Protein backbone atom coordinates (compact mmCIF):
# COMPACT_ATOMS: atom_id res chain seq x y z
CA UNK A 1 0.00 0.00 0.00
CA UNK A 2 1.27 3.49 -0.89
CA UNK A 3 1.45 6.16 1.80
CA UNK A 4 1.00 9.94 1.81
CA UNK A 5 2.53 11.60 4.86
CA UNK A 6 0.80 14.94 5.51
CA UNK A 7 2.65 17.64 7.40
CA UNK A 8 -0.44 19.08 9.09
CA UNK A 9 -0.74 22.47 10.78
CA UNK A 10 -3.92 24.02 12.23
CA UNK A 11 -4.31 26.63 9.50
CA UNK A 12 -5.36 26.98 5.86
CA UNK A 13 -2.08 25.44 4.68
CA UNK A 14 -2.86 22.30 6.65
CA UNK A 15 -6.33 22.05 5.10
CA UNK A 16 -4.83 22.43 1.61
CA UNK A 17 -2.35 19.65 2.33
CA UNK A 18 -5.20 17.37 3.43
CA UNK A 19 -7.12 18.15 0.23
CA UNK A 20 -4.09 17.21 -1.87
CA UNK A 21 -3.60 13.99 0.12
CA UNK A 22 -7.22 13.08 -0.61
CA UNK A 23 -6.61 13.66 -4.32
CA UNK A 24 -3.46 11.52 -4.29
CA UNK A 25 -5.11 8.70 -2.35
CA UNK A 26 -8.56 8.59 -3.98
CA UNK A 27 -9.04 5.69 -6.35
CA UNK A 28 -5.75 4.05 -5.37
CA UNK A 29 -4.55 1.69 -2.67
CA UNK A 30 -3.02 4.52 -0.66
CA UNK A 31 -2.99 5.34 3.04
CA UNK A 32 -2.79 8.80 4.61
CA UNK A 33 -0.68 9.44 7.69
CA UNK A 34 -1.44 12.84 9.22
CA UNK A 35 1.61 14.02 11.14
CA UNK A 36 1.84 16.86 13.66
CA UNK A 37 5.34 17.82 14.77
CA UNK A 38 5.90 19.38 18.20
CA UNK A 39 9.16 20.60 19.76
CA UNK A 40 11.23 18.59 22.20
CA UNK A 41 11.13 19.51 25.89
CA UNK A 42 13.63 18.86 28.64
CA UNK A 43 13.43 15.41 30.14
CA UNK A 44 13.42 16.74 33.70
CA UNK A 45 11.27 19.39 35.41
CA UNK A 46 12.52 22.84 36.20
CA UNK A 47 12.15 24.34 39.67
CA UNK A 48 9.32 26.55 38.41
CA UNK A 49 7.55 23.62 36.72
CA UNK A 50 7.80 25.56 33.43
CA UNK A 51 8.87 22.50 31.47
CA UNK A 52 5.94 20.41 32.74
CA UNK A 53 3.49 23.18 31.91
CA UNK A 54 5.02 23.62 28.46
CA UNK A 55 4.87 19.87 27.91
CA UNK A 56 1.19 19.83 28.88
CA UNK A 57 0.53 22.72 26.48
CA UNK A 58 2.21 20.81 23.63
CA UNK A 59 0.17 17.69 24.45
CA UNK A 60 -3.03 19.71 24.24
CA UNK A 61 -1.91 21.47 21.05
CA UNK A 62 -1.11 18.16 19.34
CA UNK A 63 -4.42 16.61 20.36
CA UNK A 64 -6.49 19.60 19.22
CA UNK A 65 -4.56 19.83 15.94
CA UNK A 66 -5.08 16.14 15.15
CA UNK A 67 -8.76 16.51 16.05
CA UNK A 68 -9.03 19.23 13.39
CA UNK A 69 -7.55 16.87 10.84
CA UNK A 70 -9.96 14.10 11.86
CA UNK A 71 -12.90 16.47 11.46
CA UNK A 72 -11.69 17.53 8.00
CA UNK A 73 -11.14 13.99 6.72
CA UNK A 74 -14.27 12.54 8.29
CA UNK A 75 -14.67 8.87 7.39
CA UNK A 76 -11.92 8.86 4.75
CA UNK A 77 -10.50 5.30 4.67
CA UNK A 78 -6.97 4.23 5.60
CA UNK A 79 -6.02 7.25 7.73
CA UNK A 80 -3.75 7.33 10.77
CA UNK A 81 -2.92 10.29 12.99
CA UNK A 82 0.49 10.70 14.61
CA UNK A 83 2.38 13.17 16.74
CA UNK A 84 6.15 13.38 16.22
CA UNK A 85 8.46 15.07 18.71
CA UNK A 86 11.56 16.51 17.05
CA UNK A 87 14.01 19.39 17.12
CA UNK A 88 12.39 20.91 14.00
CA UNK A 89 9.41 20.36 11.73
CA UNK A 90 11.74 19.35 8.90
CA UNK A 91 13.51 16.76 11.03
CA UNK A 92 10.22 15.38 12.31
CA UNK A 93 8.60 15.06 8.88
CA UNK A 94 11.60 13.54 7.12
CA UNK A 95 12.16 11.08 9.97
CA UNK A 96 8.48 10.11 9.94
CA UNK A 97 8.53 9.70 6.16
CA UNK A 98 11.47 7.29 6.39
CA UNK A 99 9.88 5.34 9.23
CA UNK A 100 6.53 5.04 7.43
CA UNK A 101 8.12 4.23 4.06
CA UNK A 102 6.08 7.15 2.70
CA UNK A 103 5.75 7.71 -1.03
CA UNK A 104 5.05 11.45 -0.64
CA UNK A 105 5.44 14.19 1.93
CA UNK A 106 2.45 16.50 1.41
CA UNK A 107 2.50 20.14 2.54
CA UNK A 108 0.61 23.38 1.86
CA UNK A 109 1.80 26.74 0.53
CA UNK A 110 3.00 29.78 2.44
CA UNK A 111 0.35 32.43 3.16
CA UNK A 112 2.29 35.04 1.18
CA UNK A 113 1.41 33.32 -2.10
CA UNK A 114 -1.48 34.44 -4.28
CA UNK A 115 -4.58 32.26 -4.28
CA UNK A 116 -4.05 29.38 -6.69
CA UNK A 117 -0.25 29.74 -6.64
CA UNK A 118 2.55 27.98 -4.79
CA UNK A 119 5.06 29.64 -2.51
CA UNK A 120 7.31 27.72 -0.17
CA UNK A 121 7.86 28.90 3.37
CA UNK A 122 10.84 28.21 5.61
CA UNK A 123 9.87 24.65 6.55
CA UNK A 124 8.93 23.65 3.00
CA UNK A 125 12.17 25.16 1.67
CA UNK A 126 14.12 23.01 4.12
CA UNK A 127 12.14 19.89 3.20
CA UNK A 128 12.81 20.56 -0.48
CA UNK A 129 16.55 20.31 0.25
CA UNK A 130 16.63 17.19 2.41
CA UNK A 131 13.54 15.05 1.73
CA UNK A 132 14.34 11.45 0.74
CA UNK A 133 10.94 11.04 -0.97
CA UNK A 134 8.88 13.16 -3.39
CA UNK A 135 7.40 16.34 -1.91
CA UNK A 136 3.86 17.30 -2.98
CA UNK A 137 2.90 20.97 -2.51
CA UNK A 138 -0.67 22.24 -2.65
CA UNK A 139 -1.36 25.75 -4.03
CA UNK A 140 -2.88 28.31 -1.72
CA UNK A 141 -6.65 27.82 -1.60
CA UNK A 142 -6.47 24.26 -2.97
CA UNK A 143 -9.70 22.44 -2.10
CA UNK A 144 -10.11 19.89 -4.88
CA UNK A 145 -12.39 16.99 -3.95
CA UNK A 146 -11.93 14.93 -7.12
CA UNK A 147 -9.50 12.02 -7.60
CA UNK A 148 -6.33 12.46 -9.60
CA UNK A 149 -7.37 13.20 -13.20
CA UNK A 150 -4.07 13.67 -15.07
CA UNK A 151 -0.33 13.69 -14.45
CA UNK A 152 1.76 16.29 -16.25
CA UNK A 153 5.54 16.18 -16.09
CA UNK A 154 8.13 18.80 -16.99
CA UNK A 155 10.72 17.54 -19.50
CA UNK A 156 13.95 19.40 -20.21
CA UNK A 157 15.29 16.94 -22.78
CA UNK A 158 18.24 15.60 -20.79
CA UNK A 159 18.97 12.01 -19.81
CA UNK A 160 17.96 12.59 -16.18
CA UNK A 161 14.69 14.14 -17.37
CA UNK A 162 13.79 10.90 -19.12
CA UNK A 163 13.94 9.18 -15.74
CA UNK A 164 11.55 11.80 -14.36
CA UNK A 165 9.12 11.09 -17.21
CA UNK A 166 9.24 7.36 -16.51
CA UNK A 167 8.51 7.96 -12.81
CA UNK A 168 5.57 10.16 -13.81
CA UNK A 169 4.41 7.35 -16.08
CA UNK A 170 4.45 5.03 -13.08
CA UNK A 171 2.21 7.39 -11.10
CA UNK A 172 -0.19 7.86 -14.02
CA UNK A 173 -0.31 4.10 -14.58
CA UNK A 174 -1.09 3.40 -10.94
CA UNK A 175 -4.05 5.79 -11.04
CA UNK A 176 -4.99 4.86 -14.62
CA UNK A 177 -5.04 8.52 -15.71
CA UNK A 178 -3.53 10.25 -18.77
CA UNK A 179 0.10 11.35 -18.84
CA UNK A 180 1.12 14.66 -20.40
CA UNK A 181 4.77 15.52 -21.04
CA UNK A 182 5.52 19.24 -21.11
CA UNK A 183 8.46 21.27 -22.32
CA UNK A 184 8.88 25.04 -22.26
CA UNK A 185 10.28 27.78 -24.48
CA UNK A 186 10.59 30.93 -22.36
CA UNK A 187 12.38 34.17 -23.22
CA UNK A 188 13.84 34.64 -19.75
CA UNK A 189 15.32 38.16 -19.35
CA UNK A 190 18.38 36.76 -17.60
CA UNK A 191 19.29 34.71 -20.67
CA UNK A 192 19.94 37.63 -23.01
CA UNK A 193 22.10 40.78 -22.85
CA UNK A 194 20.07 43.91 -22.20
CA UNK A 195 21.20 45.35 -25.56
CA UNK A 196 20.15 42.28 -27.56
CA UNK A 197 17.44 42.90 -30.15
CA UNK A 198 13.97 41.43 -29.81
CA UNK A 199 14.35 39.81 -33.25
CA UNK A 200 17.49 38.01 -32.12
CA UNK A 201 15.70 36.78 -29.00
CA UNK A 202 12.77 35.57 -31.11
CA UNK A 203 15.12 33.54 -33.31
CA UNK A 204 16.68 31.88 -30.26
CA UNK A 205 13.32 31.12 -28.69
CA UNK A 206 12.07 29.67 -31.98
CA UNK A 207 15.12 27.40 -31.98
CA UNK A 208 14.35 26.31 -28.43
CA UNK A 209 10.77 25.63 -29.44
CA UNK A 210 11.90 23.31 -32.21
CA UNK A 211 14.31 21.57 -29.85
CA UNK A 212 11.53 21.13 -27.29
CA UNK A 213 9.22 19.63 -29.89
CA UNK A 214 11.94 17.25 -31.08
CA UNK A 215 12.74 16.20 -27.52
CA UNK A 216 9.07 15.61 -26.79
CA UNK A 217 8.74 13.51 -29.91
CA UNK A 218 11.70 11.41 -28.77
CA UNK A 219 10.33 10.76 -25.28
CA UNK A 220 6.90 10.12 -26.80
CA UNK A 221 8.51 7.27 -28.72
CA UNK A 222 10.07 5.88 -25.53
CA UNK A 223 6.68 5.73 -23.82
CA UNK A 224 4.83 4.47 -26.90
CA UNK A 225 6.57 1.09 -26.59
CA UNK A 226 4.82 0.64 -23.24
CA UNK A 227 1.45 1.01 -24.92
CA UNK A 228 0.47 3.86 -22.58
CA UNK A 229 -1.33 6.85 -24.08
CA UNK A 230 0.67 10.05 -23.68
CA UNK A 231 0.08 13.66 -24.66
CA UNK A 232 2.80 16.23 -25.32
CA UNK A 233 2.66 20.02 -25.27
CA UNK A 234 4.98 23.02 -25.20
CA UNK A 235 4.43 26.08 -23.01
CA UNK A 236 5.58 29.20 -24.85
CA UNK A 237 5.77 32.78 -23.56
CA UNK A 238 7.95 35.72 -22.58
CA UNK A 239 7.78 34.61 -18.91
CA UNK A 240 7.24 31.36 -17.04
CA UNK A 241 3.87 32.68 -15.85
CA UNK A 242 2.77 33.21 -19.46
CA UNK A 243 4.14 29.85 -20.60
CA UNK A 244 2.21 27.90 -17.97
CA UNK A 245 -0.91 30.06 -18.28
CA UNK A 246 -1.04 29.24 -22.00
CA UNK A 247 -1.48 25.53 -21.27
CA UNK A 248 -4.79 23.88 -20.41
CA UNK A 249 -5.09 22.55 -16.85
CA UNK A 250 -7.68 20.23 -15.32
CA UNK A 251 -9.18 19.85 -11.87
CA UNK A 252 -7.40 16.98 -10.17
CA UNK A 253 -4.19 17.45 -12.17
CA UNK A 254 -0.68 17.44 -10.71
CA UNK A 255 2.62 18.59 -12.21
CA UNK A 256 5.76 16.53 -11.54
CA UNK A 257 9.24 18.07 -11.62
CA UNK A 258 12.66 16.49 -11.28
CA UNK A 259 15.35 17.71 -8.91
CA UNK A 260 18.39 19.62 -10.08
CA UNK A 261 21.27 17.47 -11.28
CA UNK A 262 23.49 19.54 -8.97
CA UNK A 263 21.62 18.38 -5.88
CA UNK A 264 22.66 15.42 -3.72
CA UNK A 265 21.50 11.93 -4.66
CA UNK A 266 18.26 10.67 -3.13
CA UNK A 267 17.33 14.17 -2.03
CA UNK A 268 14.94 16.76 -3.37
CA UNK A 269 16.76 19.84 -4.67
CA UNK A 270 15.11 22.45 -6.89
CA UNK A 271 17.02 24.03 -9.75
CA UNK A 272 16.32 27.60 -10.83
CA UNK A 273 13.99 26.72 -13.71
CA UNK A 274 12.10 24.14 -11.65
CA UNK A 275 11.59 26.75 -8.92
CA UNK A 276 10.18 29.21 -11.48
CA UNK A 277 7.86 26.57 -12.91
CA UNK A 278 6.65 25.68 -9.43
CA UNK A 279 5.85 29.31 -8.56
CA UNK A 280 3.93 29.73 -11.84
CA UNK A 281 2.04 26.43 -11.64
CA UNK A 282 -1.75 26.39 -11.66
CA UNK A 283 -1.92 22.93 -10.07
CA UNK A 284 -0.21 21.05 -7.20
CA UNK A 285 3.44 20.23 -7.83
CA UNK A 286 5.30 17.04 -6.91
CA UNK A 287 9.10 17.40 -6.79
CA UNK A 288 11.08 14.16 -7.11
CA UNK A 289 14.40 13.36 -5.43
CA UNK A 290 17.41 13.03 -7.74
CA UNK A 291 18.39 9.52 -8.70
CA UNK A 292 21.61 8.22 -10.19
Order of alpha helices (4+ residues) and beta strands (2+ residues): beta-alpha-beta-alpha-beta-alpha-beta-alpha-beta-beta-alpha-beta-alpha-beta-alpha-beta-alpha-beta
